Amino acid sequence: MTLERFASLSSEQLSAQLSLGMWYHYQDALLVPTSLPTDPQGMFSIAFAGDFSGQQLANIINFLAQQQFIVSAFCRYQPEPNLSPALCFYSETLSPSINPLVLNEFAHPLGFQLVQVSKPPILTKPGLLVMDMDSTAITIECIDEIARLADVYDDVAAVTAQAMAGKLDFSESLHQRVAKLAGIEQSLIDELKNSLPLMPGIKALCQVLKQHNWYLAIASGGFVPFAEQVQKLLELDEVHANVLEFKDKKLTGKVLGMIVDAQQKAVVLSQLQQRLNLPTQQTVAIGDGANDLTMMAAAGLGVAVHGKPKVVEQAQAAICQGSLLQLLYLLTIPVIK
């Protein structure tokens, strides 16, 4: 089947043409089953979270070609039942990386997400996931919510936004923000801790990873009480976060000990990788802010999740909409073992 003929297929017809987990290429007007090397050295582009028609398939292949990613094979696969089938495209040559913002600009108006990866981690082998906490594992920025309690939200949120966008040194911003929280009762901190909203899909993702012997950790510029609560909710192996000082059951406005900033997050990932004796390929870091970029760069796969534009642009891949369970699309490419 030629690429032009794909355009006439509805999503239902395309699904009927492509068996799950089977690789294909097109040749002489035919759709030809094929196979990939057991250790593929090329690049992968993955389209997910969409209802893919033949026209979209043709559009994706043509778009990738314009970006010097020449598709040599593609497949339709489904990582697990709670995720819709995705399309994976393989280029046997290591083409230049496509900026994730460019991928987003193409895919989002068409109703799906598109990422590019090389040497992706393998779910069925032991691995390491290190995640940011605020606006990554949970949907809120805890420091901003504490600031609401102190009626200094606008002041603190403005500094938070600058720090997350990379316009202000994180450690400096943390001290500035925490200083504004002096006098908050510990009981209010406990109330907030006990009502943390998890990011959609993060619990299911952690459950799947634990089933496959992955080690799960938080490296957060947030605070220990909240990180420990997330650890409990997600059954994480360990957490690293900042320590708030309390006196007479009130915040003093100070942070104790070493600050978990961008560099320390990367140190946590590196130390865990060495302790677990894992290859870099089996390490994944996810986050949303500029202070996650160093950690993400140190990992085999760094993924921006609902990230700021600067973070999306510099990450290897980005999940910009929907459930974090979608990370499984990047860990379950067929035939990679």
TABELSUL-V839548 format. One record per residue. RES is the residue in three letters. OMEGA is omega in whole degrees, 0 to 359 (NA if undefined). D_FIRST is the distance of its C-alpha to the first C-alpha in whole Angstrom. Layout:
res-><RES;RES>
omega-><OMEGA;OMEGA>
d_first-><D_FIRST;D_FIRST>
//
This chain:
res-><MET;THR;LEU;GLU;ARG;PHE;ALA;SER;LEU;SER;SER;GLU;GLN;LEU;SER;ALA;GLN;LEU;SER;LEU;GLY;MET;TRP;TYR;HIS;TYR;GLN;ASP;ALA;LEU;LEU;VAL;PRO;THR;SER;LEU;PRO;THR;ASP;PRO;GLN;GLY;MET;PHE;SER;ILE;ALA;PHE;ALA;GLY;ASP;PHE;SER;GLY;GLN;GLN;LEU;ALA;ASN;ILE;ILE;ASN;PHE;LEU;ALA;GLN;GLN;GLN;PHE;ILE;VAL;SER;ALA;PHE;CYS;ARG;TYR;GLN;PRO;GLU;PRO;ASN;LEU;SER;PRO;ALA;LEU;CYS;PHE;TYR;SER;GLU;THR;LEU;SER;PRO;SER;ILE;ASN;PRO;LEU;VAL;LEU;ASN;GLU;PHE;ALA;HIS;PRO;LEU;GLY;PHE;GLN;LEU;VAL;GLN;VAL;SER;LYS;PRO;PRO;ILE;LEU;THR;LYS;PRO;GLY;LEU;LEU;VAL;MET;ASP;MET;ASP;SER;THR;ALA;ILE;THR;ILE;GLU;CYS;ILE;ASP;GLU;ILE;ALA;ARG;LEU;ALA;ASP;VAL;TYR;ASP;ASP;VAL;ALA;ALA;VAL;THR;ALA;GLN;ALA;MET;ALA;GLY;LYS;LEU;ASP;PHE;SER;GLU;SER;LEU;HIS;GLN;ARG;VAL;ALA;LYS;LEU;ALA;GLY;ILE;GLU;GLN;SER;LEU;ILE;ASP;GLU;LEU;LYS;ASN;SER;LEU;PRO;LEU;MET;PRO;GLY;ILE;LYS;ALA;LEU;CYS;GLN;VAL;LEU;LYS;GLN;HIS;ASN;TRP;TYR;LEU;ALA;ILE;ALA;SER;GLY;GLY;PHE;VAL;PRO;PHE;ALA;GLU;GLN;VAL;GLN;LYS;LEU;LEU;GLU;LEU;ASP;GLU;VAL;HIS;ALA;ASN;VAL;LEU;GLU;PHE;LYS;ASP;LYS;LYS;LEU;THR;GLY;LYS;VAL;LEU;GLY;MET;ILE;VAL;ASP;ALA;GLN;GLN;LYS;ALA;VAL;VAL;LEU;SER;GLN;LEU;GLN;GLN;ARG;LEU;ASN;LEU;PRO;THR;GLN;GLN;THR;VAL;ALA;ILE;GLY;ASP;GLY;ALA;ASN;ASP;LEU;THR;MET;MET;ALA;ALA;ALA;GLY;LEU;GLY;VAL;ALA;VAL;HIS;GLY;LYS;PRO;LYS;VAL;VAL;GLU;GLN;ALA;GLN;ALA;ALA;ILE;CYS;GLN;GLY;SER;LEU;LEU;GLN;LEU;LEU;TYR;LEU;LEU;THR;ILE;PRO;VAL;ILE;LYS>
omega-><180;180;180;182;176;187;182;184;171;179;179;179;178;179;179;181;189;177;180;176;181;177;181;161;182;185;176;177;180;172;191;174;181;178;177;173;180;177;186;183;182;183;179;169;186;175;185;180;177;175;196;174;176;178;178;177;179;179;181;181;179;178;180;179;178;179;179;173;185;184;176;177;177;179;175;183;183;185;179;192;182;177;177;179;179;174;178;181;182;171;185;176;178;180;178;178;179;179;180;177;177;177;180;182;177;192;189;177;180;172;176;177;184;178;177;179;169;182;182;175;184;185;187;173;178;181;182;171;173;185;165;180;186;182;175;176;175;188;185;167;187;183;177;180;174;181;176;181;181;181;175;186;185;180;183;182;179;178;177;181;178;181;183;178;177;182;182;178;187;182;178;182;181;180;179;184;182;179;181;185;182;176;179;180;178;180;178;175;180;178;179;180;185;180;183;178;179;176;179;176;186;180;178;178;181;178;179;181;179;177;181;172;173;177;188;183;171;168;192;170;175;193;187;183;182;179;179;176;176;176;179;183;185;182;180;182;177;179;176;182;184;184;176;177;175;173;184;177;175;175;178;185;181;174;182;171;182;178;174;180;184;183;181;176;178;177;178;180;182;180;178;178;180;181;182;179;181;171;181;181;183;177;181;175;178;179;184;188;181;180;174;189;180;176;181;179;180;183;174;177;177;186;172;179;184;190;173;184;179;182;178;183;185;179;174;180;182;169;189;181;168;189;175;173;179;175;180;176;184;185;189;179;184;176;175;186;NA>
d_first-><0;4;7;8;6;7;11;11;11;15;16;16;13;12;14;14;10;12;15;18;19;16;14;11;9;6;7;7;4;4;5;8;12;14;18;20;23;26;28;25;27;24;24;22;21;21;21;23;25;22;20;17;15;11;13;15;13;12;15;16;14;16;19;19;18;21;23;23;21;18;15;14;13;13;15;16;20;23;26;29;29;31;28;24;21;20;17;18;17;18;19;21;23;26;25;28;29;28;31;30;32;29;26;28;29;25;24;27;27;23;25;24;25;24;26;25;27;28;30;29;32;32;33;34;36;39;39;41;41;43;43;45;47;47;44;42;44;45;45;48;50;53;56;55;56;59;60;60;62;64;64;62;59;58;60;58;55;55;56;53;50;52;51;48;47;48;51;54;55;54;57;59;57;58;62;62;60;62;65;65;64;68;70;67;68;66;66;64;61;61;60;57;56;56;54;51;48;45;42;39;37;39;41;38;37;40;40;37;38;41;40;38;41;41;44;44;47;47;49;50;52;53;56;57;58;54;52;54;54;50;50;52;49;46;48;48;49;51;52;53;54;57;61;63;66;68;72;74;71;70;67;69;66;66;63;64;63;60;58;54;53;49;51;52;49;47;50;50;46;47;50;48;46;48;50;47;46;43;40;39;36;37;39;38;40;39;41;41;44;45;47;44;43;45;44;40;40;42;40;36;35;36;35;36;36;37;39;40;39;40;39;36;36;37;36;33;31;32;32;33;33;33;34;35;33;30;31;30;26;28;29;27;24;22;23;26;29>
//
